[in-house]
Structure formats: C-alpha cells, structure tokens
Amino acid sequence: MRNIFTKLCVAATIGAAALVAAPAAHAVGVTAADTHPEQATFTTAPAGEVSIQAAGDGTPAGAIQWYKNHLGSTGWQGLCEKAAENSYGVTGVWASANAHWNGASPKHTTGTPPAGSFVYWNISAYGHVGIADGSGGFYATSVGGAIGHGSSVSYFNNYRGWTPAAVPHQ
C-alpha cells in the first residue's frame, strides 16, 4: 500500500510540475539595441513573499506577483503578450503586444502607469508589453534576457504608453 501511495505522490508531483512549466521559448525581435540595461534591476523574491494563490488571480496585485514569482525565467522569451495575459490568469486573448495596444482602451501616453497596468513599446514587428509596478518601472520578458524588472519604462526604446489594469479581453 505504501509503495502505491509513493508512486501516486510522485505522479502527482510530476503532473503538477508539468502544469506550471514555462512555455517553450520563441525568439522574437527584442535585441540589445532596443534596451537600456542600466534601467533594469534584478531581484529574487525573499522567502515568504511569494504567494502562489495571489499570482494570476485577475487582480493588479496578482499580476505583479505572477511576474515576481517568475523573475529570472527565460521560458517566456518571445512570448511577452502571453506572459502579460498569464499574469492576469488568462491566455490567447491578443495575438501580440501590438494587437493588445491597438485593441485596448483607454490609451495613455503620459503619466506614471498605475500598478498592474499594461505598458507597451514599439520595438519589434509584434511590439512588447509588460506590467507596471506603480512606481514608474515595470515587469516584463526580455529584461536582461529573462523575466525581470526595469526601474523605468525607458528601459526599452520607443515607449508607447499604457492602458489600465484589467483582465485582458477583446
């Protein structure tokens, strides 16, 4: 009986790991020429600050927590829109960051984006999107080659602006 229980526990652990595994990387046009590395900071979440329950729960705080939980991950490289959507607990809403920018409203091109709002750049054929930290910085893919934190939206060239924090929908 104990052997069966052990096998079930191992199978459940492997299954759970498969559910949270990062998607495969796909290279999309964010290059070193598009970034200002001095505008990035890399942090790891101290023990006790990572909240799996809050991440991806459809709230601005949950979206930020999702990015904090994935700091350093390279699994979403080339999938910035998917990461932004996943941070709000959805996926497959917009085909790209450009499509999200073009379809979302209202658009703001000035001011400090509130925490959890979407921030956009026009730096590739698909654009780029991340989530604002509320202090003028953001979380996104392609920050130093991984999910990271930039202390200013000036980290990437061609900043477009922001749209309000909300679960992505068309």
N, CA, C and O of each residue as an XYZ file, in Angstrom:
680
protein
N       0.824     -1.186      0.000
C       0.000      0.000      0.000
C       0.869      1.250      0.000
O       0.598      2.202     -0.732
N       1.924      1.244      0.831
C       2.807      2.403      0.905
C       3.477      2.640     -0.433
O       3.648      3.795     -0.822
N       3.865      1.596     -1.155
C       4.510      1.716     -2.454
C       3.563      2.377     -3.460
O       3.985      3.231     -4.240
N       2.309      1.993     -3.445
C       1.321      2.593     -4.342
C       1.140      4.065     -3.999
O       1.083      4.910     -4.892
N       1.049      4.375     -2.706
C       0.903      5.760     -2.269
C       2.095      6.592     -2.733
O       1.916      7.709     -3.219
N       3.307      6.060     -2.588
C       4.517      6.768     -3.024
C       4.472      7.025     -4.522
O       4.787      8.126     -4.973
N       4.081      6.016     -5.298
C       4.004      6.199     -6.753
C       2.967      7.255     -7.119
O       3.198      8.057     -8.023
N       1.837      7.266     -6.437
C       0.813      8.274     -6.701
C       1.315      9.667     -6.367
O       1.047     10.613     -7.107
N       2.039      9.809     -5.267
C       2.587     11.110     -4.885
C       3.596     11.599     -5.918
O       3.589     12.776     -6.280
N       4.453     10.719     -6.389
C       5.440     11.084     -7.407
C       4.725     11.475     -8.698
O       5.086     12.478     -9.314
N       3.736     10.719     -9.113
C       2.980     11.028    -10.330
C       2.280     12.370    -10.201
O       2.271     13.152    -11.151
N       1.693     12.651     -9.044
C       1.013     13.927     -8.825
C       2.001     15.084     -8.876
O       1.696     16.139     -9.431
N       3.182     14.890     -8.301
C       4.203     15.933     -8.321
C       4.653     16.211     -9.743
O       4.781     17.372    -10.133
N       4.892     15.182    -10.514
C       5.317     15.354    -11.912
C       4.208     16.038    -12.708
O       4.480     16.931    -13.511
N       2.976     15.627    -12.492
C       1.847     16.252    -13.183
C       1.716     17.717    -12.823
O       1.479     18.550    -13.698
N       1.866     18.043    -11.555
C       1.783     19.443    -11.133
C       2.916     20.248    -11.742
O       2.707     21.391    -12.149
N       4.110     19.679    -11.812
C       5.242     20.381    -12.414
C       4.982     20.651    -13.886
O       5.344     21.711    -14.396
N       4.366     19.715    -14.563
C       4.055     19.906    -15.985
C       3.055     21.030    -16.175
O       3.126     21.752    -17.170
N       2.132     21.193    -15.253
C       1.137     22.246    -15.370
C       1.724     23.636    -15.200
O       1.229     24.589    -15.801
N       2.763     23.770    -14.398
C       3.340     25.086    -14.160
C       4.609     25.332    -14.957
O       5.220     26.393    -14.824
N       5.017     24.385    -15.776
C       6.227     24.564    -16.564
C       6.049     25.704    -17.550
O       4.960     25.913    -18.084
N       7.118     26.431    -17.785
C       7.073     27.559    -18.707
C       6.939     27.075    -20.144
O       7.427     26.000    -20.491
N       6.277     27.871    -20.978
C       6.183     27.502    -22.384
C       7.546     27.567    -23.060
O       8.463     28.217    -22.557
N       7.677     26.903    -24.180
C       8.941     26.906    -24.917
C       9.259     28.298    -25.432
O       8.357     29.070    -25.756
N      10.538     28.614    -25.506
C      10.978     29.926    -25.976
C      10.890     30.022    -27.490
O      11.165     29.060    -28.208
N      10.504     31.196    -27.960
C      10.485     31.512    -29.378
C      11.142     32.874    -29.531
O      10.667     33.851    -28.952
N      12.204     32.961    -30.283
C      12.922     34.221    -30.442
C      12.074     35.208    -31.239
O      11.621     34.901    -32.341
N      11.867     36.382    -30.679
C      11.177     37.465    -31.355
C      12.001     38.705    -31.132
O      12.607     38.857    -30.072
N      12.041     39.570    -32.072
C      12.904     40.723    -32.254
C      13.262     41.681    -31.155
O      13.511     42.838    -31.495
N      13.322     41.356    -29.872
C      13.858     42.275    -28.884
C      15.360     42.063    -28.857
O      15.841     40.985    -28.511
N      16.093     43.101    -29.226
C      17.546     42.989    -29.302
C      18.203     43.928    -28.300
O      17.533     44.748    -27.671
N      19.513     43.802    -28.157
C      20.268     44.684    -27.271
C      20.104     46.142    -27.690
O      20.149     47.032    -26.840
N      19.918     46.399    -28.965
C      19.738     47.766    -29.447
C      18.418     48.371    -28.975
O      18.250     49.590    -29.008
N      17.482     47.528    -28.535
C      16.180     48.007    -28.069
C      16.161     48.332    -26.584
O      15.157     48.841    -26.086
N      17.235     48.054    -25.865
C      17.208     48.163    -24.410
C      18.250     49.125    -23.869
O      19.219     49.485    -24.537
N      18.008     49.522    -22.639
C      18.935     50.324    -21.852
C      19.156     49.560    -20.554
O      18.432     49.791    -19.585
N      20.137     48.652    -20.502
C      20.305     47.778    -19.341
C      20.444     48.506    -18.008
O      20.102     47.944    -16.968
N      20.927     49.722    -18.015
C      21.061     50.459    -16.762
C      19.709     50.767    -16.123
O      19.653     51.180    -14.965
N      18.626     50.571    -16.864
C      17.281     50.812    -16.354
C      16.648     49.545    -15.782
O      15.444     49.518    -15.526
N      17.434     48.515    -15.581
C      16.874     47.255    -15.083
C      17.468     46.907    -13.733
O      18.625     47.206    -13.437
N      16.653     46.275    -12.938
C      17.136     45.700    -11.696
C      16.663     44.266    -11.656
O      15.572     43.954    -12.133
N      17.462     43.405    -11.101
C      17.080     42.011    -10.980
C      16.999     41.685     -9.501
O      17.919     41.958     -8.730
N      15.894     41.105     -9.134
C      15.694     40.753     -7.743
C      15.134     39.348     -7.672
O      14.580     38.832     -8.642
N      15.284     38.753     -6.539
C      14.612     37.483     -6.281
C      13.679     37.730     -5.103
O      13.972     38.547     -4.230
N      12.593     37.046     -5.084
C      11.628     37.218     -4.010
C      12.147     36.527     -2.755
O      12.449     35.334     -2.779
N      12.250     37.282     -1.652
C      12.678     36.660     -0.402
C      11.690     35.584      0.034
O      10.500     35.659     -0.271
N      12.192     34.593      0.743
C      11.333     33.513      1.241
C      10.162     34.105      2.012
O      10.334     35.024      2.812
N       9.001     33.586      1.772
C       7.819     34.073      2.463
C       7.064     35.154      1.715
O       5.922     35.450      2.065
N       7.672     35.761      0.681
C       6.989     36.819     -0.067
C       6.315     36.299     -1.327
O       5.527     37.017     -1.943
N       6.604     35.085     -1.717
C       5.981     34.524     -2.908
C       4.642     33.928     -2.515
O       4.552     33.074     -1.633
N       3.601     34.400     -3.192
C       2.257     33.930     -2.890
C       1.663     33.292     -4.135
O       1.180     33.999     -5.020
N       1.691     31.996     -4.215
C       1.153     31.286     -5.369
C      -0.336     31.590     -5.522
O      -0.812     31.743     -6.647
N      -1.076     31.680     -4.429
C      -2.511     31.899     -4.504
C      -2.846     33.239     -5.146
O      -3.833     33.325     -5.876
N      -2.063     34.286     -4.902
C      -2.364     35.607     -5.431
C      -1.988     35.728     -6.902
O      -2.615     36.494     -7.634
N      -0.988     34.997     -7.342
C      -0.494     35.153     -8.700
C      -1.536     34.745     -9.724
O      -2.143     33.679     -9.619
N      -1.741     35.607    -10.723
C      -2.650     35.280    -11.807
C      -4.115     35.211    -11.407
O      -4.903     34.525    -12.058
N      -4.492     35.919    -10.337
C      -5.871     35.845     -9.850
C      -6.800     36.889    -10.467
O      -7.934     37.043    -10.014
N      -6.343     37.604    -11.486
C      -7.188     38.592    -12.150
C      -7.115     39.983    -11.553
O      -7.834     40.882    -11.989
N      -6.250     40.175    -10.557
C      -6.095     41.492     -9.931
C      -4.751     42.092    -10.311
O      -3.831     41.358    -10.672
N      -4.617     43.429    -10.238
C      -3.311     44.052    -10.490
C      -2.214     43.508     -9.564
O      -1.098     43.245    -10.011
N      -2.534     43.339     -8.273
C      -1.548     42.795     -7.330
C      -1.167     41.369     -7.713
O      -0.002     40.988     -7.600
N      -2.133     40.586     -8.162
C      -1.851     39.215     -8.589
C      -0.983     39.180     -9.836
O      -0.124     38.308     -9.965
N      -1.196     40.122    -10.763
C      -0.380     40.187    -11.979
C       1.074     40.499    -11.631
O       1.994     39.881    -12.166
N       1.269     41.444    -10.747
C       2.631     41.785    -10.314
C       3.258     40.602     -9.595
O       4.429     40.292     -9.815
N       2.491     39.940     -8.738
C       3.016     38.773     -8.017
C       3.414     37.666     -8.977
O       4.411     36.978     -8.756
N       2.639     37.489    -10.046
C       2.967     36.466    -11.045
C       4.353     36.742    -11.610
O       5.182     35.836    -11.698
N       4.606     37.980    -11.991
C       5.935     38.318    -12.524
C       7.017     38.123    -11.468
O       8.092     37.612    -11.783
N       6.764     38.513    -10.238
C       7.754     38.314     -9.176
C       8.050     36.829     -8.988
O       9.197     36.447     -8.751
N       7.026     35.998     -9.091
C       7.219     34.553     -8.941
C       8.041     33.964    -10.085
O       8.629     32.893     -9.931
N       8.090     34.648    -11.228
C       8.788     34.146    -12.406
C      10.065     34.918    -12.729
O      10.624     34.742    -13.811
N      10.541     35.768    -11.817
C      11.772     36.526    -12.063
C      12.904     35.584    -12.459
O      13.138     34.562    -11.814
N      13.591     35.944    -13.517
C      14.716     35.149    -13.986
C      14.347     34.064    -14.978
O      15.237     33.460    -15.577
N      13.073     33.798    -15.171
C      12.652     32.750    -16.098
C      12.881     33.177    -17.545
O      12.571     34.304    -17.928
N      13.421     32.273    -18.333
C      13.612     32.526    -19.766
C      12.538     31.835    -20.605
O      12.562     31.943    -21.831
N      11.616     31.142    -19.989
C      10.601     30.372    -20.692
C       9.602     31.188    -21.483
O       8.924     30.647    -22.356
N       9.494     32.465    -21.204
C       8.530     33.301    -21.918
C       9.213     34.240    -22.911
O       8.578     35.162    -23.421
N      10.497     34.019    -23.192
C      11.172     34.877    -24.170
C      10.450     34.785    -25.504
O      10.184     33.689    -25.997
N      10.134     35.937    -26.089
C       9.388     35.976    -27.337
C       7.892     35.813    -27.144
O       7.139     35.790    -28.117
N       7.454     35.698    -25.895
C       6.034     35.496    -25.600
C       5.544     36.529    -24.579
O       4.853     36.185    -23.620
N       5.909     37.797    -24.797
C       5.577     38.836    -23.820
C       4.081     38.984    -23.617
O       3.628     39.166    -22.487
N       3.309     38.908    -24.686
C       1.858     39.053    -24.559
C       1.274     37.886    -23.770
O       0.389     38.072    -22.934
N       1.770     36.697    -24.038
C       1.290     35.526    -23.289
C       1.619     35.678    -21.810
O       0.789     35.361    -20.957
N       2.822     36.161    -21.493
C       3.197     36.366    -20.095
C       2.288     37.401    -19.448
O       1.827     37.200    -18.324
N       2.022     38.511    -20.144
C       1.155     39.557    -19.588
C      -0.249     39.010    -19.337
O      -0.850     39.289    -18.299
N      -0.763     38.243    -20.271
C      -2.087     37.643    -20.094
C      -2.072     36.612    -18.965
O      -2.972     36.597    -18.125
N      -1.047     35.747    -18.946
C      -0.948     34.734    -17.887
C      -0.897     35.383    -16.513
O      -1.412     34.824    -15.545
N      -0.280     36.558    -16.418
C      -0.191     37.234    -15.126
C      -1.565     37.614    -14.592
O      -1.739     37.798    -13.387
N      -2.537     37.731    -15.485
C      -3.921     38.010    -15.094
C      -4.795     36.753    -15.112
O      -6.003     36.835    -14.892
N      -4.189     35.596    -15.372
C      -4.928     34.337    -15.299
C      -5.651     33.948    -16.571
O      -6.519     33.076    -16.531
N      -5.329     34.559    -17.697
C      -5.947     34.211    -18.975
C      -4.847     33.978    -20.010
O      -3.675     34.256    -19.755
N      -5.232     33.470    -21.169
C      -4.282     33.299    -22.262
C      -5.042     33.267    -23.575
O      -6.224     32.922    -23.609
N      -4.353     33.632    -24.671
C      -4.938     33.566    -26.001
C      -5.901     34.688    -26.338
O      -6.712     34.540    -27.252
N      -5.837     35.807    -25.627
C      -6.753     36.914    -25.891
C      -6.274     37.747    -27.082
O      -7.034     37.978    -28.022
N      -5.047     38.187    -27.046
C      -4.480     39.025    -28.107
C      -3.363     38.255    -28.804
O      -2.634     37.501    -28.159
N      -3.226     38.439    -30.097
C      -2.202     37.741    -30.877
C      -0.801     38.286    -30.619
O       0.183     37.566    -30.786
N      -0.702     39.546    -30.215
C       0.606     40.168    -29.987
C       0.431     41.394    -29.101
O      -0.688     41.827    -28.826
N       1.556     41.942    -28.660
C       1.514     43.189    -27.890
C       0.948     44.318    -28.737
O       0.201     45.155    -28.230
N       1.294     44.355    -30.033
C       0.735     45.392    -30.912
C      -0.780     45.277    -31.002
O      -1.481     46.287    -30.945
N      -1.291     44.057    -31.143
C      -2.741     43.854    -31.208
C      -3.394     44.299    -29.899
O      -4.470     44.898    -29.915
N      -2.752     44.011    -28.774
C      -3.274     44.421    -27.465
C      -3.329     45.950    -27.390
O      -4.357     46.516    -27.016
N      -2.231     46.614    -27.742
C      -2.184     48.079    -27.726
C      -3.260     48.666    -28.635
O      -3.964     49.600    -28.251
N      -3.382     48.114    -29.840
C      -4.351     48.642    -30.802
C      -5.794     48.419    -30.352
O      -6.668     49.228    -30.662
N      -6.051     47.330    -29.626
C      -7.415     46.999    -29.246
C      -7.852     47.473    -27.875
O      -9.050     47.588    -27.616
N      -6.903     47.752    -26.991
C      -7.252     48.141    -25.622
C      -7.519     49.646    -25.533
O      -7.032     50.432    -26.346
N      -8.295     50.015    -24.536
C      -8.540     51.434    -24.300
C      -8.963     51.615    -22.845
O      -9.387     50.653    -22.205
N      -8.855     52.820    -22.318
C      -8.280     53.992    -22.956
C      -6.757     53.923    -22.948
O      -6.157     53.285    -22.082
N      -6.143     54.585    -23.918
C      -4.692     54.643    -24.033
C      -4.180     55.923    -23.366
O      -4.789     56.988    -23.469
N      -3.045     55.784    -22.683
C      -2.399     56.930    -22.038
C      -0.951     56.972    -22.507
O      -0.266     55.950    -22.508
N      -0.489     58.137    -22.900
C       0.892     58.259    -23.372
C       1.756     59.072    -22.413
O       2.950     59.253    -22.655
N       1.167     59.560    -21.333
C       1.927     60.312    -20.333
C       1.525     59.818    -18.945
O       0.556     59.075    -18.786
N       2.277     60.241    -17.968
C       1.977     59.902    -16.584
C       2.572     58.575    -16.162
O       2.982     57.762    -16.991
N       2.610     58.374    -14.858
C       3.123     57.127    -14.299
C       2.031     56.077    -14.351
O       0.960     56.264    -13.773
N       2.291     54.974    -15.037
C       1.272     53.917    -15.115
C       0.986     53.327    -13.732
O       1.918     53.008    -12.993
N      -0.286     53.181    -13.378
C      -0.631     52.575    -12.088
C      -0.200     51.103    -12.017
O      -0.034     50.439    -13.041
N      -0.027     50.625    -10.816
C       0.374     49.222    -10.601
C      -0.578     48.274    -11.319
O      -1.798     48.391    -11.207
N       0.004     47.335    -12.058
C      -0.769     46.326    -12.762
C      -1.241     46.733    -14.143
O      -1.760     45.900    -14.885
N      -1.071     48.008    -14.507
C      -1.484     48.423    -15.848
C      -0.507     47.863    -16.875
O       0.623     47.502    -16.545
N      -0.955     47.797    -18.115
C      -0.121     47.283    -19.197
C       0.707     48.419    -19.766
O       0.185     49.504    -20.021
N       1.998     48.175    -19.966
C       2.883     49.156    -20.586
C       3.400     48.566    -21.895
O       3.684     47.371    -21.979
N       3.520     49.423    -22.923
C       3.803     48.946    -24.279
C       4.961     49.698    -24.908
O       5.198     50.876    -24.641
N       5.680     48.957    -25.765
C       6.754     49.532    -26.561
C       6.595     49.063    -28.002
O       6.091     47.970    -28.262
N       7.031     49.905    -28.930
C       7.001     49.555    -30.348
C       8.438     49.223    -30.766
O       9.124     50.053    -31.362
N       8.886     48.006    -30.450
C      10.290     47.657    -30.689
C      10.489     46.450    -31.598
O      11.628     46.068    -31.866
N       9.429     45.858    -32.067
C       9.575     44.737    -32.989
C       8.300     44.646    -33.813
O       7.372     45.433    -33.628
N       8.260     43.695    -34.711
C       7.072     43.512    -35.546
C       5.841     43.200    -34.701
O       4.717     43.459    -35.132
N       6.036     42.649    -33.506
C       4.932     42.270    -32.635
C       4.747     43.219    -31.460
O       3.791     43.074    -30.698
N       5.642     44.184    -31.300
C       5.595     45.075    -30.151
C       6.106     44.377    -28.905
O       6.624     43.262    -28.965
N       5.951     45.049    -27.780
C       6.368     44.465    -26.497
C       5.440     45.002    -25.420
O       5.010     46.154    -25.482
N       5.131     44.166    -24.432
C       4.228     44.549    -23.352
C       4.742     43.998    -22.033
O       5.372     42.941    -21.983
N       4.464     44.728    -20.979
C       4.780     44.301    -19.626
C       3.722     44.843    -18.681
O       2.697     45.366    -19.117
N       3.974     44.716    -17.391
C       3.051     45.154    -16.354
C       3.754     46.215    -15.499
O       4.878     46.004    -15.043
N       3.090     47.352    -15.286
C       3.659     48.438    -14.489
C       3.738     48.066    -13.016
O       2.883     47.356    -12.488
N       4.796     48.567    -12.361
C       4.950     48.316    -10.925
C       4.310     49.408    -10.077
O       4.256     49.282     -8.854
N       3.823     50.481    -10.706
C       3.181     51.584     -9.993
C       4.127     52.682     -9.567
O       3.690     53.716     -9.063
N       5.434     52.474     -9.764
C       6.441     53.461     -9.363
C       7.251     53.965    -10.550
O       8.331     54.527    -10.367
N       6.748     53.772    -11.750
C       7.461     54.202    -12.946
C       8.258     53.099    -13.602
O       8.820     53.299    -14.679
N       8.319     51.934    -12.974
C       9.027     50.784    -13.530
C       8.029     49.748    -14.015
O       6.828     50.008    -14.093
N       8.543     48.571    -14.340
C       7.696     47.532    -14.925
C       8.327     46.167    -14.750
O       9.509     46.048    -14.427
N       7.527     45.145    -14.968
C       7.966     43.759    -15.068
C       7.639     43.294    -16.480
O       6.573     43.605    -17.010
N       8.558     42.550    -17.088
C       8.323     42.061    -18.453
C       9.322     40.969    -18.788
O      10.272     40.717    -18.047
N       9.080     40.327    -19.929
C      10.071     39.422    -20.508
C      11.150     40.278    -21.152
O      10.989     41.491    -21.286
N      12.247     39.649    -21.549
C      13.340     40.298    -22.284
C      14.055     41.388    -21.502
O      14.681     42.260    -22.104
N      13.977     41.361    -20.181
C      14.756     42.279    -19.346
C      16.024     41.520    -18.982
O      16.014     40.652    -18.108
N      17.106     41.854    -19.656
C      18.343     41.108    -19.447
C      18.228     39.669    -19.915
O      18.947     38.803    -19.415
N      17.339     39.391    -20.867
C      17.192     38.046    -21.418
C      16.252     37.132    -20.651
O      16.221     35.927    -20.902
N      15.489     37.685    -19.722
C      14.580     36.864    -18.910
C      13.449     37.745    -18.390
O      13.410     38.944    -18.667
N      12.531     37.143    -17.636
C      11.547     37.976    -16.938
C      12.312     38.734    -15.876
O      13.042     38.155    -15.071
N      12.127     40.053    -15.892
C      12.853     40.898    -14.954
C      12.093     42.165    -14.657
O      10.952     42.346    -15.081
N      12.746     43.032    -13.925
C      12.164     44.303    -13.510
C      13.020     45.434    -14.058
O      14.234     45.458    -13.853
N      12.391     46.364    -14.749
C      13.050     47.581    -15.186
C      12.583     48.712    -14.306
O      11.385     48.844    -14.055
N      13.507     49.537    -13.825
C      13.132     50.613    -12.909
C      12.524     51.808    -13.630
O      12.067     52.750    -12.983
N      12.513     51.785    -14.967
C      11.908     52.855    -15.748
C      11.385     52.288    -17.060
O      11.977     51.364    -17.617
N      10.273     52.839    -17.559
C       9.750     52.398    -18.850
C      10.705     52.770    -19.978
O      10.508     52.352    -21.119
N      11.730     53.548    -19.672
C      12.757     53.897    -20.663
C      13.748     52.764    -20.903
O      14.648     52.899    -21.732
N      13.596     51.647    -20.187
C      14.492     50.504    -20.393
C      14.478     50.072    -21.850
O      15.531     49.798    -22.424
N      13.287     50.007    -22.459
C      13.166     49.686    -23.882
C      12.968     50.985    -24.654
O      12.414     51.950    -24.129
N      13.421     51.003    -25.897
C      13.189     52.141    -26.784
C      11.727     52.196    -27.202
O      10.990     51.220    -27.062
N      11.322     53.340    -27.712
C      10.012     53.532    -28.343
C       8.832     53.191    -27.440
O       7.935     52.438    -27.821
N       8.850     53.759    -26.240
C       7.737     53.579    -25.309
C       6.464     54.163    -25.924
O       6.461     55.300    -26.395
N       5.404     53.392    -25.916
C       4.122     53.842    -26.472
C       3.223     54.474    -25.420
O       2.643     55.538    -25.638
N       3.117     53.806    -24.279
C       2.219     54.271    -23.241
C       1.642     53.102    -22.479
O       2.216     52.014    -22.451
N       0.487     53.341    -21.855
C      -0.110     52.322    -21.005
C      -1.624     52.304    -21.145
O      -2.253     53.279    -21.558
N      -2.180     51.153    -20.785
C      -3.631     51.012    -20.680
C      -3.943     50.482    -19.282
O      -3.090     49.847    -18.661
N      -5.142     50.732    -18.783
C      -5.469     50.383    -17.402
C      -5.354     48.893    -17.076
O      -5.489     48.026    -17.939
N      -5.102     48.641    -15.804
C      -5.053     47.277    -15.293
C      -6.427     46.642    -15.420
O      -7.426     47.197    -14.964
N      -6.465     45.482    -16.042
C      -7.723     44.750    -16.203
C      -7.410     43.375    -16.769
O      -6.392     43.193    -17.436
N      -8.269     42.421    -16.512
C      -8.113     41.112    -17.150
C      -8.247     41.324    -18.657
O      -9.263     41.852    -19.108
N      -7.249     40.925    -19.446
C      -7.337     41.156    -20.896
C      -8.568     40.506    -21.508
O      -8.903     39.361    -21.204
N      -9.228     41.251    -22.370
C     -10.382     40.746    -23.112
C     -10.546     41.593    -24.371
O     -10.078     42.729    -24.440
N     -11.214     41.020    -25.354
C     -11.468     41.781    -26.595
C     -12.883     42.273    -26.601
O     -13.303     42.934    -27.551
